Amino acid sequence: MTTPTSASVPAPVTPRAVHRFLTEHDPPTPCLVVDIATVVDRYRGLAAAFPDTRVQYAVKANPEPAVLRALAREGAWFDVASPVEIDLCLDAGADGARLSYGNTVKKPADIAHAHSAGVAEYTCEADSDLDNIAAHAPGAQVSARLLTDAPASVTPFGRKFGCAPTQAARLLVRAAELGLDPVGVSVHVGSQQLDLTAWDPAVAAAAEVFAATAVRGLRLRRINVGGGLGTSYRDAAPTPADYARAIRAAVDHHFPTGAPELVVEPGRAVVAEAGVIRAEVVLVTRKAPDDEHRWVYLDIGRYNGLAETENEAIAYHLEPVPRDGDHSGARTDDANGPVIIAGPTCDGDDVLYLHTPYRLPESLRAGDRVDILATGAYTASYSSVAFNGIPPLPVHCINGHDIDGQSDEGGATRGD
């Protein structure tokens, strides 16, 4: 097994059903295998950690129909960002009333489509978007997205989303004037947020908006604290219970007279650990005879599934697959050496790990397989359509509750 050499946490545990599926079916690479039983288990764990909180799955993390169906059966809510995501959720059996349109950048036609599907909640940060919501989703619930000053996350949002508290308060007052239902505010402290203090300034800003609108006669009632709940890759992520305690402490501190309704929007924390990417080594070479590092080129890279390796933000665990097909672990009889890991395309930016130290077996050669762990989130959904003629990352959804393989998902691929 290999991890970044400075890894402080053990490798994620690959779901047993995924190992079995890969052993029995040996699907063409690259591919992503997602265990639906693990998805459900992670969702239930989050729901238990956040009692009296609406747990709303961020569809963009992994919009596979089998994932959405399983979560719909659990009674989950869904954070959607486009008409296509709305339709996917409806097709999966979700009620339109349990969808929240969290994207603040949307066309009037997108809002009209959502309204016709029964979506009753929208997030905004600009007057023109608010006008469009009033025109195409009359009477809808509206939250204002705040621009928050949170500690840096592993994959931060920068300043793309949100507005100042003063502007948010003004928008919510105007929403009421337009006949909408201003319910509260929405914040997000960045994806893969490992700093538990990040939510305190965000909730403080929300409290500022609540106070500013109260003097205008509005009684806001809801805070969406966003996603950002992390998964352990190179660094250990807090547990769901850790996140819940930190968020609840921030809310109790800044709302001492009574906490508003809470919404949390996990994506990565629901699906990341459920997925494993099986890849093939295409080429192993050195740039010069005395080069310490070997270059290892995989058949998957930044453009066909591993977009989150940009700036080496997410350092995945890589596990070489023994040639005999035994999935018991790493090649313990083979020395590891330093490597640079790259993708298959002709783009010079398609280098996954140049600065993050990785080590792989010295015997590694073309044709060997490598499993990339905890890759259920932001992989297939980020995959390009056909850069360099490479198709989108195939996805196989299985159900680990039935280890004999006779699951209701049946190892089906995308579009099942």
Phi and psi in degrees as a GROMACS rama.xvg file:
@    title "Ramachandran Plot"
@    xaxis  label "Phi"
@    yaxis  label "Psi"
@TYPE xy
-130.241  143.764  THR-2
-134.437  171.009  THR-3
-53.2497  137.99  PRO-4
-64.5962  -20.1139  THR-5
-96.2965  16.2937  SER-6
-57.3766  137.086  ALA-7
-106.571  -1.07379  SER-8
-132.462  152.977  VAL-9
-68.4105  162.456  PRO-10
-63.2771  149.487  ALA-11
-59.0997  154.705  PRO-12
-87.644  118.806  VAL-13
-72.8035  129.005  THR-14
-53.6882  136.771  PRO-15
-56.4279  -38.8224  ARG-16
-64.9691  -31.7495  ALA-17
-67.7283  -45.1596  VAL-18
-56.808  -44.4716  HIS-19
-65.837  -42.5479  ARG-20
-61.3196  -45.2141  PHE-21
-64.8053  -37.2441  LEU-22
-68.6042  -43.9819  THR-23
-78.612  -33.6292  GLU-24
-105.41  -22.7285  HIS-25
42.2774  60.6069  ASP-26
-67.4708  154.831  PRO-27
-58.2145  147.916  PRO-28
-104.318  159.05  THR-29
-77.5128  156.966  PRO-30
-155.719  157.735  CYS-31
-111.357  131.504  LEU-32
-114.354  126.498  VAL-33
-119.036  126.083  VAL-34
-91.7329  112.088  ASP-35
-65.5014  -32.944  ILE-36
-61.4074  -37.0045  ALA-37
-69.7687  -38.0249  THR-38
-56.9493  -49.408  VAL-39
-62.9911  -41.7219  VAL-40
-61.2973  -44.048  ASP-41
-67.2934  -38.4445  ARG-42
-63.1705  -45.7581  TYR-43
-62.7764  -37.4816  ARG-44
-63.247  -40.5993  GLY-45
-67.9144  -41.3805  LEU-46
-62.0047  -37.1308  ALA-47
-70.2387  -35.4415  ALA-48
-73.3135  -25.0036  ALA-49
-117.702  66.9574  PHE-50
-66.4893  151.842  PRO-51
58.6041  27.8224  ASP-52
-130.331  139.329  THR-53
-77.765  116.49  ARG-54
-94.6158  114.997  VAL-55
-119.382  110.02  GLN-56
-71.4554  130.384  TYR-57
-80.5368  103.579  ALA-58
-59.1961  -33.2891  VAL-59
-59.4565  -23.3265  LYS-60
-63.6081  -41.2041  ALA-61
-164.709  101.735  ASN-62
-92.1462  22.4281  PRO-63
-58.614  135.439  GLU-64
-53.5787  -39.8523  PRO-65
-65.1656  -36.5743  ALA-66
-64.3853  -47.0856  VAL-67
-65.8861  -39.4399  LEU-68
-60.8685  -45.0926  ARG-69
-63.8726  -42.2957  ALA-70
-70.7687  -34.4447  LEU-71
-63.0273  -38.9418  ALA-72
-64.5922  -27.468  ARG-73
-80.4143  -5.38569  GLU-74
82.6133  20.0264  GLY-75
-68.0952  155.168  ALA-76
-91.4232  167.125  TRP-77
-135.785  133.349  PHE-78
-92.2076  116.209  ASP-79
-114.004  155.226  VAL-80
-130.64  5.95745  ALA-81
-165.751  162.355  SER-82
-58.6378  -36.7339  PRO-83
-63.2417  -43.907  VAL-84
-63.9532  -36.0672  GLU-85
-59.6629  -49.3174  ILE-86
-63.561  -38.0377  ASP-87
-61.1623  -42.5231  LEU-88
-66.4086  -42.2727  CYS-89
-63.164  -43.5459  LEU-90
-62.6453  -27.5714  ASP-91
-82.7509  -1.30807  ALA-92
100.323  5.4384  GLY-93
-77.0609  147.88  ALA-94
-80.7644  133.952  ASP-95
-56.1836  -29.5112  GLY-96
-69.8731  -12.0734  ALA-97
-103.541  18.9163  ARG-98
-108.939  138.32  LEU-99
-121.913  124.888  SER-100
-86.5512  95.6688  TYR-101
-88.055  -13.6505  GLY-102
-74.3052  126.392  ASN-103
-86.5404  -2.93166  THR-104
-113.148  101.404  VAL-105
-150.99  149.592  LYS-106
-84.2224  158.784  LYS-107
-54.9248  -39.3432  PRO-108
-64.5455  -32.2101  ALA-109
-65.0775  -41.5459  ASP-110
-66.3799  -42.85  ILE-111
-61.6901  -40.2774  ALA-112
-62.9858  -44.606  HIS-113
-63.0314  -44.2353  ALA-114
-61.1434  -41.0682  HIS-115
-67.0804  -23.3065  SER-116
-86.5349  -2.12336  ALA-117
95.7606  5.70731  GLY-118
-70.2327  126.912  VAL-119
-115.236  -0.937441  ALA-120
-130.046  132.603  GLU-121
-136.932  150.925  TYR-122
-114.93  140.274  THR-123
-141.037  167.188  CYS-124
-147.336  7.9969  GLU-125
-143.888  151.054  ALA-126
-61.4446  -42.7135  ASP-127
-64.1922  -38.4128  SER-128
-66.6906  -39.4282  ASP-129
-61.8782  -41.3755  LEU-130
-60.8258  -41.3601  ASP-131
-66.8983  -38.1807  ASN-132
-63.2531  -45.0121  ILE-133
-61.2813  -36.4135  ALA-134
-77.2057  -36.6104  ALA-135
-111.482  -9.01216  HIS-136
-139.583  61.7244  ALA-137
-57.1354  136.351  PRO-138
80.4427  3.1703  GLY-139
-67.4005  155.935  ALA-140
-75.8519  140.146  GLN-141
-133.619  134.414  VAL-142
-117.064  151.67  SER-143
-102.633  131.885  ALA-144
-85.1106  127.836  ARG-145
-96.4025  139.85  LEU-146
-81.538  115.866  LEU-147
-107.906  149.739  THR-148
-106.057  81.2372  ASP-149
-106.72  160.079  ALA-150
-56.4276  150.697  PRO-151
-61.1053  134.236  ALA-152
-95.6071  177.059  SER-153
-67.1611  -39.6389  VAL-154
-127.064  82.3821  THR-155
-72.3517  158.447  PRO-156
-87.3568  -12.5269  PHE-157
66.3004  -139.082  GLY-158
-111.351  22.1842  ARG-159
-67.2121  -38.3987  LYS-160
-117.022  144.013  PHE-161
104.615  167.549  GLY-162
-139.602  169.669  CYS-163
-67.0993  153.309  ALA-164
-54.4473  -38.5652  PRO-165
-62.8164  -40.4819  THR-166
-70.4267  -38.6832  GLN-167
-60.913  -43.4795  ALA-168
-61.879  -43.1512  ALA-169
-62.3887  -41.907  ARG-170
-62.5607  -40.5279  LEU-171
-68.9218  -38.3366  LEU-172
-62.5135  -43.5664  VAL-173
-66.4723  -34.4976  ARG-174
-58.0281  -42.6485  ALA-175
-62.8245  -39.5196  ALA-176
-64.053  -28.3727  GLU-177
-86.2957  3.70504  LEU-178
85.8758  10.9101  GLY-179
-89.9094  170.938  LEU-180
-108.655  96.4703  ASP-181
-75.4292  106.979  PRO-182
-94.551  -27.1734  VAL-183
166.387  -148.774  GLY-184
-129.761  159.084  VAL-185
-126.904  137.142  SER-186
-131.629  162.619  VAL-187
-152.149  129.391  HIS-188
-103.225  17.5661  VAL-189
100.232  148.226  GLY-190
-76.2747  146.494  SER-191
53.3373  57.8323  GLN-192
-88.8099  115.235  GLN-193
-100.62  -5.65625  LEU-194
-96.1636  111.419  ASP-195
-68.4823  -16.0206  LEU-196
-79.6539  -5.51846  THR-197
-63.0982  -30.492  ALA-198
-78.8629  -18.6351  TRP-199
-63.479  -51.278  ASP-200
-65.463  -30.2821  PRO-201
-67.1194  -44.3242  ALA-202
-68.6932  -34.2882  VAL-203
-61.6323  -41.4808  ALA-204
-65.1886  -37.5752  ALA-205
-62.6059  -42.4678  ALA-206
-61.9274  -35.4532  ALA-207
-60.9374  -41.4081  GLU-208
-67.6624  -42.4494  VAL-209
-57.075  -43.8376  PHE-210
-68.1292  -41.5887  ALA-211
-66.1222  -35.5436  ALA-212
-80.537  -25.6837  THR-213
-62.9485  -37.3447  ALA-214
-70.497  -13.5282  VAL-215
-98.1486  6.99253  ARG-216
92.6187  5.53078  GLY-217
-93.8141  140.992  LEU-218
-115.598  88.9516  ARG-219
-67.8388  153.545  LEU-220
-137.051  -0.0586241  ARG-221
-142.478  140.095  ARG-222
-123.55  125.021  ILE-223
-95.8178  109.494  ASN-224
-85.0672  6.25149  VAL-225
74.6286  -164.622  GLY-226
-99.7456  -136.052  GLY-227
95.4917  -10.3973  GLY-228
-65.1301  127.693  LEU-229
-95.2239  171.473  GLY-230
-121.351  146.096  THR-231
-76.5712  111.439  SER-232
-110.069  -106.153  TYR-233
-72.4065  -37.3002  ARG-234
-110.967  148.603  ASP-235
-70.9412  133.67  ALA-236
-93.5478  150.084  ALA-237
-60.05  159.385  PRO-238
-78.859  162.321  THR-239
-53.7973  -39.3748  PRO-240
-63.8107  -37.6114  ALA-241
-61.5751  -47.3358  ASP-242
-61.1674  -44.6442  TYR-243
-61.4629  -43.3553  ALA-244
-63.596  -41.8633  ARG-245
-66.1376  -43.1426  ALA-246
-67.6616  -44.2871  ILE-247
-63.4394  -38.5465  ARG-248
-63.2747  -40.5626  ALA-249
-64.533  -42.2462  ALA-250
-65.3419  -45.9273  VAL-251
-62.4192  -35.485  ASP-252
-69.5932  -44.1779  HIS-253
-90.6073  -9.42632  HIS-254
-127.76  65.6754  PHE-255
-65.5265  -21.6774  PRO-256
-91.3556  -0.197167  THR-257
148.227  127.317  GLY-258
-77.3544  140.434  ALA-259
-75.5166  174.479  PRO-260
-60.3651  144.095  GLU-261
-116.257  142.009  LEU-262
-128.062  134.725  VAL-263
-124.628  142.09  VAL-264
-122.03  69.0603  GLU-265
-73.1499  143.441  PRO-266
-126.519  -65.7218  GLY-267
-55.5399  -43.109  ARG-268
-66.7443  -16.9519  ALA-269
-88.8492  -42.4934  VAL-270
-114.773  -15.3745  VAL-271
-58.2403  -52.9792  ALA-272
-71.0073  -11.3558  GLU-273
-80.0834  -11.7803  ALA-274
-116.04  146.298  GLY-275
-134.802  131.838  VAL-276
-96.1505  125.497  ILE-277
-95.6394  122.449  ARG-278
-124.895  163.504  ALA-279
-117.798  141.792  GLU-280
-76.395  123.661  VAL-281
-93.6995  -36.6636  VAL-282
-156.396  140.16  LEU-283
-128.692  125.913  VAL-284
-156.035  164.475  THR-285
-113.993  146.001  ARG-286
-74.9122  -22.6691  LYS-287
-153.261  154.124  ALA-288
-56.042  -32.3304  PRO-289
-97.3002  11.2933  ASP-290
-70.5789  125.752  ASP-291
-65.9833  -35.4113  GLU-292
-94.2062  136.481  HIS-293
-89.125  145.82  ARG-294
-94.2221  126.047  TRP-295
-113.22  115.669  VAL-296
-101.535  123.895  TYR-297
-99.6258  166.389  LEU-298
-86.6606  12.0342  ASP-299
-133.568  142.417  ILE-300
-147.597  -157.525  GLY-301
-62.7465  -29.8406  ARG-302
-94.7368  -12.5367  TYR-303
-125.264  37.2575  ASN-304
142.888  -22.1924  GLY-305
-112.769  46.3064  LEU-306
-61.8149  -28.9635  ALA-307
-76.08  0.958562  GLU-308
-82.4707  -2.92163  THR-309
-56.4324  133.183  GLU-310
58.2076  16.9989  ASN-311
56.2338  34.6029  GLU-312
-64.2664  -50.4862  ALA-313
-103.434  117.536  ILE-314
-100.82  96.5  ALA-315
-72.75  155.265  TYR-316
-83.2591  132.756  HIS-317
-111.092  135.115  LEU-318
-127.015  108.527  GLU-319
-61.5487  140.293  PRO-320
-93.8288  119.287  VAL-321
-56.0502  142.635  PRO-322
-65.4206  -21.4445  ARG-323
-81.8624  -0.189087  ASP-324
85.1624  -1.08832  GLY-325
-75.0187  121.677  ASP-326
-95.9821  25.8263  HIS-327
-72.6829  -16.2578  SER-328
154.772  -156.422  GLY-329
-76.6776  170.697  ALA-330
-80.7131  89.3715  ARG-331
-69.7728  -14.1933  THR-332
-96.2384  10.5986  ASP-333
-127.311  134.599  ASP-334
-70.7146  147.631  ALA-335
-101.816  146.308  ASN-336
-132.483  161.72  GLY-337
-68.9584  141.777  PRO-338
-138.082  157.197  VAL-339
-111.214  133.086  ILE-340
-111.367  130.259  ILE-341
-135.677  162.852  ALA-342
-91.7534  -178.022  GLY-343
-91.3694  -9.4492  PRO-344
-80.8841  171.183  THR-345
-87.6194  12.0713  CYS-346
-89.7028  130.651  ASP-347
-66.4448  -18.634  GLY-348
-82.3293  -6.43882  ASP-349
-83.0143  55.438  ASP-350
-115.674  122.837  VAL-351
-81.4358  -51.1997  LEU-352
-138.009  101.729  TYR-353
-101.859  -39.5207  LEU-354
-101.278  -28.0481  HIS-355
-76.0987  120.381  THR-356
-70.2036  124.565  PRO-357
-125.175  153.702  TYR-358
-133.412  136.985  ARG-359
-133.873  159.721  LEU-360
-55.3386  140.865  PRO-361
-63.6429  -25.5637  GLU-362
-83.4683  -1.34499  SER-363
-57.22  136.13  LEU-364
-146.029  167.792  ARG-365
-57.2187  138.227  ALA-366
98.2471  -18.6936  GLY-367
-68.11  156.455  ASP-368
-106.665  150.003  ARG-369
-135.27  133.56  VAL-370
-97.8204  134.384  ASP-371
-109.994  116.321  ILE-372
-90.5012  157.572  LEU-373
54.2317  48.221  ALA-374
-113.674  28.6692  THR-375
-77.7041  -12.1849  GLY-376
-116.516  138.915  ALA-377
54.4549  43.987  TYR-378
-121.889  -74.7477  THR-379
-60.8825  -35.4106  ALA-380
-70.9385  -17.091  SER-381
-96.5792  -6.66724  TYR-382
-66.9113  136.644  SER-383
-71.4084  164.459  SER-384
-72.7076  -47.401  VAL-385
-165.496  41.145  ALA-386
-64.562  129.234  PHE-387
59.5573  21.8481  ASN-388
77.4359  9.24615  GLY-389
-85.2899  125.75  ILE-390
-72.9435  166.031  PRO-391
-57.3206  155.089  PRO-392
-64.5741  119.329  LEU-393
-64.7625  145.677  PRO-394
-126.043  132.832  VAL-395
-116.066  120.892  HIS-396
-103.626  126.157  CYS-397
-125.956  170.737  ILE-398
-126.121  109.134  ASN-399
-70.5239  -7.878  GLY-400
-66.1049  -21.995  HIS-401
-120.728  93.1044  ASP-402
-74.5655  -5.51917  ILE-403
-83.5791  -1.87865  ASP-404
86.8098  0.105272  GLY-405
-92.0433  51.9598  GLN-406
-85.5274  168.023  SER-407
-71.5173  -18.6983  ASP-408
-88.5554  -27.562  GLU-409
63.0002  27.0546  GLY-410
65.2285  29.7023  GLY-411
-74.7477  152.827  ALA-412
-92.5962  177.144  THR-413
-51.2553  139.734  ARG-414
86.0938  15.0092  GLY-415
